[in-house]
Amino acid sequence: MIERSNVFGTPTGHRNLERLLDKDRQSFTKQDLLKFIVDNEIQLLNFRFIAGDGRIKTFNFVTSDWRHLDRVLSTGERVDGSSLFRTVDAGSSDLYVVPRYTTAFVNPFSSIPAVDVLCSFFTHEGTPLPNDPEFMVRKAQKSLKDATGFEMETLAELEYYLVTEPDHLFPACAQKGYGESQPFGRWEQLRTEAMVLLGQMGFSLKYGHSEVGQVSDQGRELFQHEIEFNLMPPNRSADAVVVARWVLRMLAKQYGLSVTFSPKLVSGHAGSGLHIHTRLVKDGKSVIGTQDGLTDVARQVLAGYLEMAPSLTAFGNPSPVSFLRLVPNQEAPVYICWGKKNRSALIRVPLGWNGVQDMARVANPQDPNSSTPEFENQTLEVRSPDGAADSHLLHASLVVAARRGLQNPNALELADSLYVGSNIFKGENGQAIRDRLPKLPMSCGEAAVALNQQREHFEVDDVFTPATIDGVIGLLNSFEADEAGLRSTDARQMAEIVEKYLHCS
């Protein structure tokens, strides 16, 4: 690990605020933060807020004036909304940013002892900003629960590439990187350090590993990695993606590397997705899987994703480079369909540990008590989104699509009609299956049209405001020239456009 300042003069594992406060994060109060800042001589308080470009922004406050510190934690601060959101007019641009205490963490990068906290946006009237991406996720959650009684949990898989100098001893081996260990895989130490820091910041992680992509290209090498989070409420899952991108960029800069979440870097090599696993719960228990398979509720949710797939592309694939990844004969989906354990389908139903309680005993015959505890971990994986996506808009749109499926009287029939049992690009029946399946949009312009056609579902309960939908459509249509350039046969022009969107999220 890179050596960096430690505000407590103790090992990095002691930066976890929940442990330091001996309190569950969901119970954090303003008084907890004030006391921690004073007791530990924290010198900076950083407000972090996520704006219209999906990136994390920062305001710094020194903590020397206790009364001022108490005030900003209580009331927030003014910001220029027109510089943060396309939908906020410069003539009436003042907004408030107000901290959410449960999101606080010790900043691991600051040379000055600092505590950071994520914020929400409020209007001049003191009401939540309708176009705040984080608020949209919470509105979507409320709309789903009010309409159906269910709540959603999501799990994000964040893929990314690290760009580095060639290693002549153990060079990159094309498309052979999945799960690779050092020295054949590279930069495991950066990935694991990011995971440790994210855990200290309060995010629950599942695991990390190297991904398929290893590329030698134009005197550089690219190594693909993935960090998976555990199931969380969608607003927290969306926060996790944004903070993880920031952590990875900060670490990469310290290592002298470039990191990118761009959907596609080099033709013929794996792109970077942002797969989202989802499940519905009621009273804390999953309602989508049983020992015998999927419930009708799960199949209704699947139908919602399938019906809304064209417009979901507007949120999950909002870059011209996105559509270099969504091409046939790759693991990224093209056709609107679902399947079990099928990575070529738009929606995959992965293994869920149903009815497999003896695996640990078989692997460990010396331990008669080692059977796998029974638990429900079935998810539905949406595989089309990529690293260009605005994390909060994407999560909100998936919650909306799930609600739509549960309210569609024809949902079960739709799910049955779009089921595929195996890889649709192999076997003698593959072509016949593909011929009957609808396709995802193949450009930003097509995604914009699809969003406009299905916008009424997103605008139910004002989850997405008309201004937000219009803004996304306008942004997608603004990429027309670059999309034309990516269809060019001029390799240099294509490379320049790919480079332009290297840091598109």
N, C-alpha and C positions, 0 to 999 in steps of 0.2 A: 504494500500500500504506500501511496505517496504520503510523506510526512506533512502535516498541516497543523495549524494552531488548534489547541484544545482549550476551551474556555474554563474547564475545570481542573486541568492538569492531571487528568485521569484517563484511563483507556477509553477509546471511542465508544465502546459499548455502553458507557454511562451517560451518553447524551440523550437517551430516550426519556422524553418528558413524563411519560406515564410512570416510569420507574422512579424518576427523580421526585415527582410529586406524590408517588404512591397513591395514584388515583386513576380511575378509568377515564379515558380521553373524552368520552361522551358526557362526562360530568364536569369538565373544565369550566371554571368561571373566571370572570375578570379579576377577582381577588386572588385566585390561584396564580394568574400570570403576573400580577403586580408583585406579589410576595416573592415569586421565583426570581423576577428581575432584580429586585432589591437584594435578596439574600445571596444571590450569586454574582452580584456586581456586573450584570449585563448592561452594556453601554449603548446598544442599538436595538431599536424595535423596527422591524421592516414590515410594511404592509405589502402583500403580494396580491395582485388581482389579475384576472384573465379577461382580456378584451376581445374585440371583434376579430382579430387575426389569430386567436387561439393561443397566443403566447403569454407568458407570465410577465407582468410589469411590477415595478417596485417604487415605493416611497420609503425614505429613511427618516427615522425620528431618533434623536439622542434622548437618553433616559435620565439625564441629570436633573431635570425639573420634574419632580414627582407629580405636581398638580397638572402639568401639561400632559404627562404620561397617562394619568388617570382620565383626563378629558378625552384624549384621542382614542383610548380603548373603549370609552363609553359612547362617544358620538361620531367617531370616524373623522374623515377629512374630505375637503372638496377636491374634485379632479375635473379636468377638461374632457368632457364626454365626447366632444366632436373629434378629438384627436385619438379616441379609442374605438369609436363605433361609427361606421358609415351611416347608420340610421339616426344619429343624433345631430341636430342642426346647430351650426356654429352660433346662431343668434340666441339660442337658449341651451347652452352646452354644459352648464354646471351640474355635476352629479356628486353624490356622496359615496364614499367607499367606507364600509363598516365591517370591522373584523368579526370573523366567526371563531370564537375561542377554542372550539374543539379541534381546529386545524393547526394549532400552534406547534412549532418545532424549533429546536436549536439549530441555527444555521451552521452547517459543517464546513463552509468555505470561507467564512468571514475571518479576516485577521483581527477584527475587533469582536469581542464577545457579543453575540446578537441572537435575538429570538425573532422568528418570522411567523406571520399569521396570514392565512388566506382571507380575502374579503369578498363581500357582496356589494352590488351597486344599488343605490336608491335614488329616486327622482328628487326634484326640488321640493316636492310635497311630502317627502319622507316615506314614500311607498316603494316597494321593490321595483326596479327597472324592468319593464316587461321584456325588453330585448337582451337582458343579462343572460348569457349562455348558461350560467350555473342555475339561475332562477328557472330557466326553461326546463331543465332536467327535473327540478322539484315540482314544477307545475305538471309535467308529464306524469310523474309518480302519483301525485294527488288525483289527477284525472283518471288514471288506471284504477286506483283503489276505490275511488268513489263510484266508478261505473261497474266494477267487477268484484270488488272485495279482495283482490289479489295485489301483492306487491312483487316487484321485480328485483332480482339480484343479478349483477353482471360481473364478468371476469374478463379483463383485457389482456391480450397477448401483444406486447410491443416489440416489433422487429426493427432492426437498424443495422447499418453497415458502419464499420470503422475503416477509414482510408489511411494507409500507412506505406512506408517504404518497403521494397521487396526484401525478403529473407532468403538468401541463396542457399542456406543450409536446409531449411524446411519450407520450400516455396508453397504458395497456395495451389491447391488441387481442385480443379473446377468441379463444382456441384457435389463435393464430397465432405462438406463441413458439418453435417448434422451430428450433434452430440460429440464432436471431435474434442480430444484432450490435447493439451500442450505436450510437445512442441508443434504437433501438426496443426492444431488449432491455436489461434493467437488472441491475446488480449482478454483471456479469462479473468485475469486479476482486475482489470477495469470493470468488467461486468459484475464480479462478485463484490467489489467495493461499492458500486452503485447500489446493489441490492442491500448491503448492510446499512448504508446511509438511508435508503428509503424505509427500511424497517425501523430505524431510529426515529424517522419523521412520523411514524404512526401508520404507515401503510402495510397491509397484510399481503405477503408475497407467497406464491406457490413454489416456483423454482425458476432457474435460469439455465440456459444452455447455448452452445453455438448452434447456428442454423446452417442450412444447406449451402448458402452462398459463399464460395471462395473464388475470387476473380483476380487474374493478372491482366492489367489493362493499361496500356500507355505508360509504362514505367512505374506503376503503382500497384499495390495489392489491396484488395477489399475483403474484409472478413465480416460475415453476417452473424448476429447474435439475437437472442430473444429473452425477454424478461416477462414472466407471467405473474399476474396478481391473483389473489384469492377472490372468491365471490364477495361482493360488497354492494351496498346500495348504489344505484347508478350515478348519483351525484358525486359520491366518494370515489367511485371507479374512474369517473371522468377526471376528477382532480388528480388522481394517481398518475394518469398518463401524462398530463401537463407537467407535473412536478418531476416525473421521471425523465422526460425530455430535457428539462433544465439541468438536472443532476448529471445526466450523461454528457451533455455539452460542456458543463463545467469541468468534469473529470477529463474529457477528451482534450480540452484546451490545456490542462495541466500536464497531460502526457505528450503534448505536441502533436495530437492527431486531429483529424476532422471526423465528425460523426454526422450521419445523415439518415433521416427517416423517409427519404424520397421513395415513391412507389417503384421506380425502375431506374437503374443506373446504366446497365449494359445489356444489350439485346442478347437473348439466349441464356441469360443467367437469372437466378431467382430474384424476384422483386420483394419488397418489404410490405407485408400486410399489417393490418391492425384488426385481427380477428377478435370478435366479441362473443363470449359464451354468455348465455342467459338462462335463467330459470325463474319460475313463479313460485311464491311461497304464500301460505296462509297460516297465521298464528305461528310463524317461525318454521313451518314444515313444508317441504317441497310438494308440489301438486302435479309434477310433470312426468314422473317415472314410477314404475312399479316393477316387481319381479318379472312380470309378464311383458313389459315393454312400456311404450308411451301411453299416457292417459289421453282422453279426448281433449282435455284442456291444452296439453302440449301440442296436439295436432292442430288445434285452433290457432295457437300462437304461431306455429309454423306457417299456417295459411296466411296469417297477417303479414309475416315477413315476405312470403312469396308474392302476395298481391301487391304489396307496397315496394317491392324490390326496385322497380324502375326509378321511383322518386327517392328511395333510400340512397341510391347512387349519387344523388346530388349532394348528400351530406358525407357519404363514406368515401367518395372518389372525386374530390373537388379540385383536381389539377389536370392540366393537359397530359402530364406524364402518367397520370393514373391509368390511362387507357393504352399505354404501352405494356402494362402489367396484365390487363384483362384481355387475354388473347387465347385462342383455342390451344389444346394440347399442353396446357400448363396446369399447375395446381390451383392457380387463381381462377375463379369461376367465370363463365361466359353465359351459361344457360340457367334459366330460373327453374330450379328443381331442388329436391332434398333427398338424402339417402343416409343410411346407417354406415358409419365408419368410412364414408366416401369423401375423399378430399377433392374430387373434381366437381362436387355439387356445391350449389350456393349455400345451402344449409346442411351441415353435417351433424348427425347424432352420434357423438363419440361414446366410447366405452364409459359406463357409469358405475362399475363395481356392483352390479346387481347379481345376486346369487353366486358370488365367488368367495365364500367365507373360508375356504380351505387352502388358499394359495400360500399363506405364510407358514402353515403347518407342513406343507409339502416341501417348501424351500428350507425349512428348519426342523427336520424330523427329530432332532435332539430335544426340542422344546414342545411338549404336548399342549402347552397353553398359548401357542403362537397363532391361533386362528385370526383371520382378519375380522375386526369388529364390523358388524353390519351397519351401514350408513347409506344415505341417499345422496348421490353426487351427480345425478344425470343432468346434463346441460344440453342446450341447443346452440350450436356454434354458427354464427354468421360470418362467412369467409370472404365476402367481397370487399369490405372496407380496407383502406390502406393508410400508410403513414402520413399522408397529406391531410387527413381528416381533422376537422375541428372536433376535439374529443367530446365536448359538452353537447354540441348540436347533434353529433352522431348518437350519443347515448339517449338524448331526448327523442330522437326520431325512432329509435328501436322500441322505446316504451310506447310511443304512439302506435307503431305498427302492431305491437302485441295487443293493445287495446282494440284496434280495428279487427284483428282476427277473432277475438273473443266476442265481438259484437256482430260479426258477419254471419248471417244464418246459413250461408253456403260454404262455410269454412272447411268443414270436414270433407266435403266433396272435392273442393279445390285441392286440399292436401293430398287426397288419394290420387288425383289426376296428375300430380306433378312429382310423384315418388319415382325414384330410380334406384335399382338395387345394387348396381355395381358401377365400375368406371365406365362412363359413357363414351370414352374415346377408344375403348378396346373391345374386341369381340365382334362377332358377325352381326349382332343386333345394335351395335353402337350407333350407326348412321340412322337407322330407323327411329331410335329413341331421340336422337338430336333433332330430327326433322319435325317432331311433334312438340318440342319444347320452345317456349318463348325465350327471347334473349334479353340480356341487360342492355342498357344504352351503351353505345360505343364511342361517345364523345361527350364533352362537357355540354355542348349545345343540345344533344339529345337528352341528357340528364335534366337540363333546364326545362325542356318541354314536358318531360314526365312529371317533374315537380309541380309545374303549373297545372297539369291535368289532375293531379291527386292532392292539391294543396288543401282542399276542404277538410281532409282527415287530420292534417297537422294543425289546422286552425280551430278545431273543436276545443272548447274550454279555454280558448286564447293561449294554448300551450305555445304555439308559434304565432307571433303576430303577423299580420299581412306585410308589414314593413320588413320583417325578417325574411319572409319568403321572397319578397321582391328583391331584397338585397342579395340573397343567394343566387337567384336567377340572373340578376344583373352581373354578378361576379363571374358566373359560369359562361355567360355570353361574351364577356370581355376577353376570353381566351381564344377567340376564333382564329386570330392570326397565328398564334403559336401552335395551335392544333394543325393548321395547314402546313406550318413548317415541319412538324413532326411526321407528316405524311410525305414529305419531300424525299427525293432520292439523294439529296446532298448530305453526305455523312457529317460534314463539318457543321452545317446548319442544325442538324438534329442534335449533335453533341452540345452545341452552344445553348440550345433550348433546355436540354436535360440539365446542364450546369446551372442555368438560370433558376431552376426550381429545386436546387440541391437542398435548400433550407426553407421548404415551402410550408412548414408547420411549426 
